[in-house]
Amino acid sequence: MSDNDTLEIMLKGIGASSGICIGKAYLVDKEGVNVVKKYSITEADLENEKNRFKTAVKKATDELHAIIEETPEDFQEHANILEIHLVLLRDKMLYGKALETIEKEWVNAEWALKKVVSKLQGMFKNMSEVYLRERAADIVHVSDHIMRNLVGAEHANIKDIDKRVILVADDLSPAETSQIQLEQIMGFVTDLGGATSHTGIIARTLEIPAVLGLDNATETISNDDVIIVDGTTGEVVIHPDEETLVKFVERRIKYEAHRAAIVRGGYLPANTADGITLQIMGNIGLPEEVVSVKNYGGDGIGLYRTEFQYLGHSRFPTEEQLFDKYRDVAEVMAPKPVTIRTLDINGDKAVARHSDPTEKNPALGLRGIRYCLKKTEVFKTQLRAILRAAAFGNIRILFPMISSLDEIIEAKKMLDQAAYSLEKEDAEFDKNIGIGVMIEVPSAVIMADVIACEADFFSIGTNDLIQYTLAVDRGNRHVSHLYQPLHPAIMRMLRRVSDVARDTGVKLFMCGEMAGNPVYVPILLGLGMDELSMNPRSIPAVKRVIRSLKTGETRDFVEDVLRETTSEGIMKLVWDAYGDILSNVQLAEAERGK
């Protein structure tokens, strides 16, 4: 081996699961799956080719069922993800379209599958929200499973690895990550994926370091190469020299000690130094993420995004399908509250075959409550499922994208109609649930005093509120620097909503990304928030900051903040006043947004 082969190489990707591991690389081979040739078939071969595809799908289904059966009860959330993949295997947009392509274009099953999957990937990847864009990976994982069976390639058998290694792969499917044995697998890196992909979710559930989205990891790393994976910073070091090894070992020791101290505090209540208690909740998009909320000491679910069950399918989920998911979450969290946000779809979230491709500006179009009030049968189905699930736990309902009083009145009327229909059927349900309004557009801020008459609580969605107020698409690299949570206009809007909540007795919550950043906590506490909801991993750090603050002092501090006229000036105020406290939660900063 030449000297050049062992030079230290640093790669930078997306830190999907925090922590540091050092060990030898183990490449997961996917050879044969991505190399697909097209060839034509004759009429005589048509049925045989279709049956070949059906057999490959049946085999993939049986394999996933077997993995689910073998999944330990402690990691049942893995099985839940695989259940979604089982549904995708038979989804008309994948299964039906592939058979249709074989029949109409007279092509081999491999090519038909590749073509259909490519089209589906494009649909998801054009969505602006990262979480939804990465659902394209689920389509690829499912198709890879079918493709392996079609081409006769061997499946990666991760559970048979008998040595301590770090996995390196183009991507890892939930089926593969579900087979990870923590005694052998220290962490993993992939070319594809991101923090909100299922691969990232499972890595965080397993609490092993993971760096995703490296693009060229499989080309750069060889089997048995010594590598360092830092899932907090997103760094991967290949052939580290002695100095680098020492640096990362020291960093790992500090990280683990710091993390242990902060996580232990996650189970303590968020009581301020002068005796005020805040509820610190978790945001989830998938039912399996409930486990993470509980593990990090969450006081409940402050935002359950319900969109995933609707995405990429040719038909809407049934009431029973929705009810089963909502009930599971309610029962696991009981008696703690679960806030279910009704369908916030279209905009950057599309329902297959039900979206309107003519919308040129979907973020300002038929989305959120507007979509639901137009698609009344879809909305009623979800409302019935929520009311039924409420009989099994402490459920609250949250209506998104409210911009006027009329919308909340109409939404509540439909909730009453759903309850009445259940009552006539003598179904088990609970109508006495809290009703919340998302404050995420400027008109809702301005009309907050009127809207308060129809709500039990406000939940401020800062992600959209900042975007709409400042006219900034944070996903646009040309203007993303203008997306400033501490913009004076945002501070004044938050003050307006907090004043209304105090004067009307409406509870005040926040579920946007601001809530999970410790830097903003002194301001949010001073504004009188009753509840903050965030990525579960941020819960311990935010609680720790709250326990170091005095409410009276933060209220006075907010008055200083409101006098500032620039974002930079407000940030300086925060660090001058609370820098010592915030510097002790650097771990939370590193994990923010994962």
Residue pairs with C-beta under 8 A, 6 or more apart in sequence:
6 239
7 239
8 237
8 238
8 239
8 240
8 241
8 244
9 220
9 237
9 238
9 239
10 235
10 236
10 237
10 238
11 211
11 214
11 216
11 217
11 220
11 235
11 236
11 237
11 238
12 214
12 234
12 235
12 236
13 189
13 211
13 212
13 213
13 214
13 215
13 217
13 234
13 236
14 193
14 194
14 195
14 200
14 211
14 212
14 213
14 234
15 195
15 210
15 211
15 230
15 231
15 232
15 233
15 234
15 590
15 594
16 193
16 194
16 195
16 197
16 199
16 200
16 203
16 204
16 210
16 211
16 212
16 231
16 594
17 187
17 200
17 203
17 204
17 206
17 207
17 208
17 209
17 210
17 231
17 594
18 209
18 231
18 232
18 255
18 259
18 537
18 587
18 590
18 591
18 594
19 187
19 207
19 208
19 209
19 231
19 232
19 252
19 255
19 256
19 259
20 209
20 228
20 229
20 230
20 231
20 232
20 248
20 251
20 252
20 255
21 166
21 186
21 187
21 208
21 209
21 228
21 229
21 252
22 186
22 226
22 227
22 228
22 229
22 240
22 245
22 248
22 249
22 252
23 164
23 165
23 166
23 186
23 187
23 226
23 227
24 163
24 164
24 165
24 166
24 224
24 225
24 226
24 227
25 165
25 166
25 168
25 221
25 222
25 223
25 224
25 225
25 226
25 227
26 161
26 163
26 165
26 166
26 167
26 168
26 223
27 168
27 169
27 218
27 221
27 222
27 223
28 156
28 158
28 167
28 168
28 169
28 170
28 172
28 176
29 156
30 144
30 153
30 156
30 169
30 170
31 153
32 148
32 151
32 152
32 153
33 144
33 147
33 148
33 151
33 153
34 170
36 110
36 111
36 114
36 147
36 151
37 108
37 110
37 111
38 107
38 108
38 111
39 107
39 108
39 111
40 106
40 107
40 108
41 49
41 102
41 106
41 107
41 108
42 106
43 106
46 102
46 103
46 106
49 102
49 108
49 109
50 99
50 102
50 103
50 109
52 109
52 150
53 98
53 99
53 102
53 109
53 112
53 113
53 146
53 150
54 99
55 149
56 109
56 146
56 147
56 149
56 150
57 89
57 90
57 95
57 146
57 149
59 149
60 89
60 142
60 145
60 146
60 149
61 86
61 89
61 90
63 145
63 155
63 175
64 82
64 85
64 86
64 89
64 145
64 175
65 86
67 82
67 175
67 178
67 179
68 79
68 82
68 83
71 78
71 79
71 82
71 178
75 178
75 205
75 206
76 288
77 202
77 205
77 286
77 287
77 288
77 289
77 290
77 291
78 174
78 177
78 178
78 202
78 205
78 288
79 178
80 286
80 287
80 288
81 174
81 178
81 198
81 201
81 202
81 286
81 288
82 174
82 175
82 178
84 138
84 308
85 138
85 141
85 142
85 145
85 173
85 174
85 175
87 313
88 94
88 138
88 139
88 142
88 312
89 95
89 142
89 145
89 146
91 312
91 313
91 314
92 314
92 315
93 116
93 120
93 312
93 313
93 314
93 352
93 353
94 116
94 117
94 120
94 139
94 142
94 143
96 314
97 116
97 119
98 109
98 112
98 113
98 116
99 112
101 107
101 112
101 115
101 116
102 108
102 109
102 112
105 112
107 115
109 150
110 147
110 150
110 151
113 143
113 146
113 147
113 150
114 143
114 147
117 139
117 140
117 143
120 136
120 139
120 312
121 136
121 139
121 140
123 136
123 312
123 350
123 352
124 132
124 133
124 134
124 135
124 136
124 139
124 311
124 312
125 133
125 136
126 133
127 133
127 348
127 349
127 350
128 348
128 363
128 473
128 475
129 348
129 349
130 194
130 195
130 196
130 475
131 196
131 285
132 307
132 311
132 348
132 349
134 193
134 194
134 196
134 197
135 308
135 311
135 312
137 171
137 192
137 193
137 197
137 198
137 199
138 174
138 198
138 312
139 312
140 171
141 171
141 173
141 174
141 175
141 198
144 173
145 155
145 173
145 175
147 153
148 154
148 155
156 169
156 176
157 179
158 167
158 176
158 177
158 179
158 180
158 181
158 185
159 179
159 180
159 181
161 181
161 184
161 185
162 184
163 184
164 183
164 184
164 186
165 184
165 185
165 186
166 185
166 186
166 187
166 188
166 189
166 227
166 229
167 180
167 185
167 187
167 188
167 189
168 188
168 189
168 190
168 217
168 218
168 221
168 227
169 176
169 188
169 189
169 190
169 191
169 218
170 190
170 191
170 192
170 218
171 190
171 191
171 192
171 193
171 199
172 188
172 190
172 193
172 199
173 199
174 198
174 199
174 202
177 188
177 198
177 199
177 202
177 203
177 206
178 202
180 188
180 206
180 208
182 206
182 208
185 208
186 208
186 209
186 229
187 203
187 208
187 209
187 210
187 229
187 231
188 203
188 208
188 210
188 229
189 210
189 211
189 212
189 214
189 217
189 221
189 227
189 229
189 236
190 199
190 210
190 211
190 212
190 213
190 214
190 217
191 213
191 214
191 215
191 216
191 217
191 218
192 212
192 213
193 199
193 200
193 212
193 213
194 200
194 212
194 213
195 212
195 593
195 594
196 285
197 212
199 210
199 212
200 210
200 212
200 594
201 286
201 288
201 289
203 209
203 210
203 231
204 210
204 292
204 537
204 594
205 288
205 291
205 292
208 231
209 229
209 230
209 231
209 232
210 229
210 231
211 229
211 230
211 231
211 234
211 235
211 236
214 236
217 236
220 238
221 227
221 238
225 238
225 239
226 238
226 239
226 240
227 236
227 237
227 238
227 240
228 235
228 236
228 237
228 240
228 244
228 245
228 248
229 235
229 236
230 236
230 237
230 248
230 251
232 255
232 587
232 590
232 591
233 590
237 244
237 248
240 248
255 587
258 586
258 587
259 587
262 540
262 541
262 544
262 585
262 587
262 588
263 296
263 297
263 540
264 540
265 297
265 540
265 543
265 544
265 547
266 296
266 297
266 539
266 540
266 543
267 297
268 297
268 543
268 547
269 277
269 543
270 277
270 278
270 279
270 280
270 299
270 542
270 543
270 546
270 547
271 277
271 546
271 547
272 278
272 525
272 546
272 547
272 549
272 550
272 551
273 547
273 548
273 549
273 550
274 550
274 551
274 552
276 525
276 551
278 525
278 529
278 530
278 531
278 532
278 546
279 299
279 300
279 302
279 530
279 531
279 532
280 297
280 298
280 299
280 531
280 532
280 533
280 534
280 539
280 542
280 543
280 546
281 293
281 298
281 299
281 300
281 301
281 302
281 303
281 337
281 339
281 509
281 511
281 531
281 532
281 533
281 534
282 289
282 290
282 292
282 293
282 296
282 298
282 300
282 301
282 302
282 533
282 534
282 535
282 536
282 539
283 301
283 302
283 303
283 304
283 305
283 511
283 516
283 533
283 534
283 535
283 536
284 290
284 292
284 293
284 301
284 303
284 304
284 305
284 329
284 536
285 304
285 305
285 307
285 308
286 308
287 325
287 328
287 329
289 536
290 301
290 328
290 329
290 332
290 333
291 332
292 536
292 537
293 300
293 301
293 333
293 536
293 539
294 332
294 333
295 536
296 536
296 537
296 539
296 540
297 539
297 540
297 543
298 336
298 536
298 539
299 336
299 531
300 333
300 336
300 337
300 338
300 339
300 394
301 329
301 333
301 336
301 337
301 338
301 339
301 533
302 339
302 459
302 509
302 511
302 531
302 532
302 533
302 534
303 339
303 341
303 398
303 459
303 511
303 533
304 326
304 329
304 338
304 339
304 340
304 341
305 341
305 344
306 322
306 340
306 341
306 342
306 343
306 344
306 382
307 343
307 344
307 345
307 349
309 317
309 321
309 322
309 325
310 316
310 317
310 343
310 345
310 351
311 345
311 349
311 350
311 351
311 352
312 352
313 351
313 352
314 352
314 353
316 351
316 354
316 378
316 381
317 381
318 381
319 381
319 384
319 385
319 388
320 385
322 381
322 382
322 385
322 386
323 384
323 385
323 388
323 389
326 338
326 340
326 385
326 386
326 388
326 389
326 395
327 388
327 389
327 392
327 393
329 338
329 389
329 393
330 338
330 389
330 390
330 392
330 393
330 394
330 395
331 392
331 393
333 393
333 394
334 392
334 393
334 394
335 393
335 394
336 394
337 394
337 395
337 396
337 434
338 393
338 394
338 395
338 396
339 395
339 396
339 397
339 398
339 436
339 459
339 509
339 511
339 533
340 386
340 389
340 395
340 396
340 397
340 398
341 398
341 399
341 400
341 438
342 369
342 372
342 379
342 382
342 383
342 386
342 397
342 398
342 399
342 400
342 411
343 371
343 372
343 378
343 379
343 382
344 367
344 368
344 400
344 401
345 351
345 367
345 368
345 371
346 355
346 356
346 359
346 362
346 365
346 366
346 367
346 371
347 362
347 363
347 365
347 367
347 368
348 362
348 363
349 367
354 375
356 365
356 366
359 365
359 366
363 467
363 473
366 374
367 401
368 400
368 401
368 402
368 438
369 399
369 400
369 401
369 402
369 407
369 411
370 401
370 407
372 378
372 379
372 382
372 411
373 379
373 407
373 410
373 411
373 414
376 414
379 414
380 414
380 417
380 418
380 421
383 397
383 414
383 415
383 418
384 418
384 421
384 422
384 429
386 395
386 397
386 433
387 415
387 418
387 419
387 422
387 429
387 430
387 431
387 433
388 422
388 427
388 428
388 429
389 395
390 429
390 430
390 431
390 433
391 428
391 429
391 430
395 430
395 433
396 433
396 434
396 435
396 436
396 456
396 457
397 415
397 433
397 434
397 435
397 436
398 436
398 437
398 438
398 459
399 407
399 408
399 411
399 435
399 436
399 437
399 438
400 438
400 440
400 461
401 438
401 440
401 441
401 464
402 408
402 411
402 437
402 438
402 439
402 441
402 444
402 451
403 441
403 443
403 444
404 443
404 447
405 447
405 450
405 451
405 454
408 437
408 451
408 454
408 455
409 454
412 435
412 454
415 435
419 429
419 431
422 429
423 429
434 456
434 457
435 454
435 455
435 456
435 457
436 455
436 456
436 457
436 458
436 459
436 509
437 444
437 451
437 454
437 455
437 457
437 458
437 459
438 444
438 458
438 459
438 460
438 461
438 511
439 445
439 448
439 458
439 459
439 460
439 461
439 465
439 497
440 460
440 461
440 462
440 463
440 464
440 465
440 468
440 512
441 464
441 465
441 468
442 465
442 468
442 469
442 493
444 451
445 465
445 493
445 496
445 497
446 496
448 458
448 496
448 497
448 500
448 501
449 500
449 503
449 504
452 458
452 500
452 501
452 504
452 506
453 504
455 506
456 506
456 507
457 506
457 507
457 508
457 509
457 530
458 497
458 500
458 501
458 506
458 507
458 508
458 509
459 509
459 510
459 511
459 533
460 494
460 497
460 508
460 509
460 510
460 511
460 512
461 511
461 512
462 485
462 490
462 510
462 512
462 513
462 514
462 515
463 474
463 512
463 513
464 512
465 490
465 493
465 512
466 472
466 474
466 483
466 484
466 485
466 487
466 490
466 512
467 473
467 474
467 483
469 487
469 489
469 490
469 493
470 482
470 483
470 484
470 487
470 489
470 490
472 479
472 480
472 482
472 483
473 479
473 480
474 480
474 483
484 490
484 567
485 513
485 514
485 517
485 520
486 520
486 567
486 570
486 571
486 574
487 567
488 562
488 564
488 565
488 566
488 567
488 570
491 523
491 561
491 562
491 564
491 570
492 562
494 523
494 524
494 527
495 527
495 558
495 562
497 508
498 508
498 527
498 528
498 529
500 506
501 507
501 508
501 528
502 508
502 528
507 530
507 531
508 527
508 528
508 529
508 530
508 531
509 529
509 530
509 531
509 532
509 533
510 524
510 529
510 531
510 532
510 533
511 533
511 534
513 534
513 592
513 593
514 520
514 524
515 524
515 529
515 532
515 533
515 534
515 542
516 532
516 534
516 535
516 538
516 542
516 592
516 593
517 538
517 588
517 589
517 592
518 538
518 541
518 542
518 544
518 545
518 582
518 585
518 588
518 589
519 571
519 574
519 582
519 589
520 574
521 532
521 542
521 545
521 546
521 549
522 545
522 549
522 554
522 557
522 574
522 577
522 578
523 554
523 557
523 558
523 561
523 574
524 532
525 546
525 549
525 551
525 554
526 551
526 554
526 555
526 556
526 557
526 558
526 561
527 558
528 555
532 542
534 542
535 591
535 592
535 593
535 594
537 591
537 594
538 588
538 591
538 592
540 588
541 585
541 587
541 588
541 589
541 591
542 588
544 584
544 585
544 588
545 581
545 582
545 585
545 588
548 581
549 578
549 581
557 573
557 577
560 573
561 570
561 573
561 574
564 570
564 573
574 582
575 582
